[in-house]
């Protein structure tokens, strides 16, 4: 009698994920992502989000260089310029200029 190897939990999860991705589209994943986000928001405080943001930022800084931050800053600036007018920049400029150092 041949012994069969048991599948690990990780392998089972990977196979299940592949099967699910074949039968569900982008909208399915967006919907479950929103549902999970709402559930997480109800069960965690601000400190939780601060901590995961800190961890993510540290991880990103270890795996990316100065050019990465330059590029994402430029992309963010371009996106902001498309949705905000001159008065927005005047307002944030005034706030920055009056900030104490």
Helices and strands as residue ranges (DSSP letters): H 9-23, H 26-43, H 46-63, H 66-83, H 86-98
